[in-house]
Amino acid sequence: MLSSVILSVGDELTLGQTVDTNSAWLANRLAAVGIDINGHVTVPDSREAIAAAVRYASTNVDLLVISGGLGPTEDDLTREGLADAMGVELVVDQLALATIRGFFDAIKRPMPPRNQVQAQLPRGARSIPNTCGTAPGIAATIERPGGAVCRVVVMPGVPKEMFAMWALSILPELARLAGGAVIVSRTLHTFGLGESTIAQRLAAVDGGLMNRTRNPSVGTTVSHGVVSLRINERADNPTTARQELDATTRLCVDALGLLIYGQDEETLPEVVARMLRGEKRPDGSTAKITTAESCTGGLLAKLLTDAPGSSAYFTHGYVVYANAAKTQLLGVGADLIAQHGAVSEAVASAMARGARDASESDLALSITGIAGPEGGTPAKPVGSVCIGLSWRSPAGETVASTRSFLFPGDRDMIRDRSAKMALTLLRYHLLKQPCPL
């Protein structure tokens, strides 16, 4: 399997002024044709830095893919850096120069003299046509130790130009070189347990699913409380790759069960929204849900209504931040709040029941908590959250269940975790399964 390094060039990237989306895009496309990515490297608009990065990468991998630094200005130095690394001079490619002139002729503008530099290539390299701009790409080879070669492909940093050049001129050749090998990936998402607990459960399956020598490989990442499993399979052909990927996916599901709520681009709100659209009343109509929120200030309602078509299941969203609002809008007794405190399972239950009754919905979720940074006490520290869920029993009675949690982090993290945990409790309720969290 071919190995590669992706090199991005630009001061704006190294200074953090622009996010390098090109590298992520290229990594995804290289993996799709079975080319391993050994690393991403970012260097400034420096001839010396570019040359050093090219020299290092070209001695270690089969393919170096470069984006950026092909413009006509003095800070566009990728051509010079590549030529230095190859130990050759720059020469003018007459066909590329004619193409650049043709670009300006087509828009009825004279070609600035400075654009001529874009027709320069390291001696021995060839130009790659650019159908969307003036900067041709560059294809070259550099000898590696032992007689092998590193192929170098340079593309403009402008995404539109890079995308077109990749599809028309580069992808077909790389697919041929890869010989049908592929890297296929799948991502499984969980919420509610920490990354170390997830890893421990995966370690107990099939000799350790996260063993780094395993193919498919399984790794975990965390973002906004969601622990995701990234499964990557490298194989000589797509059929084998898919079979092995599916087999490892089943092992992950065996290890984690319903903790896995979705895969790839699916989000928790999307999954719950899909389940709500399928939840039916006895008469066949779609069941309705409402929310009652204190510390999350409407975030839960937002997540439930982010999905298109949410009007089919969502009716009301009560934001009852003040205790008086809990009493006035949801009928939560002032004496109940005085006895148990606003952040309590008793009040969360009353909020959910009151919201369900007031809206005449089938389901209601409530959240009350201390998001901080102030307001915590030794008995109820910052991060203390109570979540209630109310529903209509088969006999038509209002039923409620409540759970208490202590979420770590700052105000935004606590609010985010609270809303996602409420969705998680709802998801298990709709699955008619006890929540293991």
C-alpha positions, -999 to +999 in steps of 0.1 A: +000+000+000+014+034-010+023+058+018+019+096+016+024+129+033+002+160+028+021+193+028+002+226+031+020+259+023+010+294+036+018+319+063-020+322+068-020+286+078+009+285+102-003+317+118-038+303+124-054+330+103-070+304+079-081+269+088-064+242+066-094+225+052-074+213+021-055+187+041-086+171+055-102+170+021-071+155+005-066+129+033-102+117+027-096+114-010-062+096-007-077+071+018-106+064-007-081+050-032-061+030-006-032+054+000-020+056+036-014+091+051+017+092+072+013+128+082+001+163+076+028+190+075+022+228+074+050+253+065+051+291+060+057+308+027+095+302+030+116+288+003+139+271+028+110+256+049+093+242+018+126+227+005+133+211+040+098+196+042+100+182+007+134+166+014+122+150+046+089+137+032+104+125-001+129+102+017+102+085+037+070+081+016+059+071-019+038+102-025+040+138-015+009+159-021+014+197-018-012+225-019-005+262-020+022+286-030+017+285-068+004+320-072+022+348-091+033+369-061+066+371-044+054+350-014+044+321-036+076+300-033+065+264-037+081+261-072+115+274-059+114+252-027+106+221-048+134+229-073+158+233-044+148+200-029+152+183-063+186+200-068+176+215-102+168+249-116+135+264-127+127+264-164+098+279-184+072+255-197+062+270-230+029+251-232+020+262-197+029+298-206+007+297-236-022+283-215-019+312-190-019+337-218-049+321-232-067+324-199-062+362-199-071+364-236-104+347-229-114+373-203-100+401-226-074+413-202-036+417-207-015+392-189+004+409-161+042+401-165+043+387-130+020+358-141+048+344-163+064+330-132+035+305-129+048+288-161+081+279-144+087+243-133+116+225-118+136+209-146+124+174-152+089+181-139+057+185-159+028+208-156-007+198-147-036+217-164-056+241-143-091+244-158-102+270-132-073+294-128-039+305-140-016+284-118-008+250-134+000+222-111+033+203-110+041+166-112+076+155-104+096+125-090+124+124-065+147+094-059+144+077-026+171+056-008+173+021-023+163+031-058+126+038-052+110+071-061+087+096-043+060+110-066+053+147-059+021+164-069+016+201-064-018+218-066-031+254-061-043+262-026-075+277-039-100+249-031-121+252-063-089+249-085-076+221-064-108+201-065-110+203-103-074+195-108-076+165-085-107+151-102-095+156-138-058+149-137-046+134-104-071+110-091-071+087-122-033+083-120-032+077-082-060+051-084-040+033-111-009+034-089-028+021-059-038-009-078-073-012-065-064-010-028-088+010-006-091+024+029-127+024+040-139+040+072-169+042+095-176+062+126-198+050+155-211+076+180-219+071+217-229+095+245-230+091+282-198+072+291-163+085+292-136+076+266-117+054+291-147+033+299-155+029+262-119+018+256-121-007+285-152-023+270-136-025+235-104-040+250-124-070+262-135-080+227-117-101+201-083-098+217-087-060+220-104-040+193-081-010+199-049-030+195-028-008+172-016-038+151-052-047+143-067-042+108-094-028+108-081-004+134-104+011+160-097+045+177-117+069+198-121+106+197-142+130+219-161+161+209-186+179+230-192+148+252-197+125+222-172+096+222-168+084+186-153+051+174-134+055+141-129+022+123-105+021+094-099-009+072-071-012+047-075-039+020-065-048-015-100-046-029-133-029-019-153-061-013-128-074+013-126-040+029-164-037+033-167-072+047-140-066+073-154-032+082-188-047+087-174-075+109-156-051+132-186-029+133-206-058+146-180-065+173-182-029+184-219-031+186-216-064+206-193-046+231-213-014+235-249-022+225-274+006+226-247+031+238-241+035+201-267+058+188-256+065+153-229+064+127-209+086+104-227+120+100-257+112+122-261+133+153-280+125+185-307+151+178-312+137+143-315+101+156-340+111+183-360+132+158-363+102+135-375+081+164-401+107+174-415+108+139-421+071+141-437+073+176-475+069+171-506+075+192-533+048+193-551+067+165-521+065+143-511+101+145-476+112+155-469+115+192-462+150+205-434+162+228-428+194+247-399+207+268-395+226+301-361+241+307-344+261+334-306+261+332-304+252+295-325+282+285-342+266+255-312+246+242-331+213+244-360+227+224-335+239+198-319+205+194-353+189+190-364+214+164-331+215+144-343+186+122-366+195+093-402+183+099-400+188+137-434+204+137-448+168+133-438+160+169-428+192+187-455+214+203-442+237+230-410+248+246-412+264+281-382+283+294-389+287+331-357+302+344-372+319+375-390+299+402-421+320+397-422+310+361-421+274+371-451+280+393-471+303+370-466+283+337-462+247+348-480+246+382-449+236+401-458+243+438-439+271+455-439+249+486-423+221+466-395+244+455-390+257+490-389+222+504-366+205+478-349+234+460-353+243+424-326+219+414-341+186+426-357+155+412-390+165+428-391+198+409-378+182+376-407+157+379-432+185+385-419+205+356-422+175+332-457+166+344-468+203+343-454+208+308-471+176+295-504+185+310-503+222+300-494+213+264-516+182+262-486+164+246-477+128+249-442+133+262-423+160+281-387+166+290-375+189+318-341+201+329-332+221+360-297+226+372-268+248+382-247+257+351-224+281+370-200+296+373-218+307+405-247+293+425-232+260+436-232+248+472-215+218+489-247+198+487-254+209+451-222+219+434-220+236+400-228+209+374-257+194+394-286+188+370-319+170+373-337+157+342-373+147+341-393+127+316-431+125+316-454+104+295-490+092+293-495+057+306-518+032+288-545+041+313-542+078+303-524+089+335-494+112+337-462+093+346-428+107+353-392+095+359-363+116+370-325+113+371-298+134+387-263+140+372-232+159+380-216+172+348-180+186+347-168+216+328-177+252+323-212+267+318-214+259+281-202+223+286-227+217+314-256+231+294-246+211+263-242+178+283-276+184+301-295+188+268-278+158+252-284+136+283-321+146+282-322+134+246-304+102+256-330+095+283-357+101+258-340+078+233-339+049+257-375+055+266-385+053+230-365+022+226-384+008+257-351+000+273-337+010+307-310+037+305-277+022+317-261+056+324 
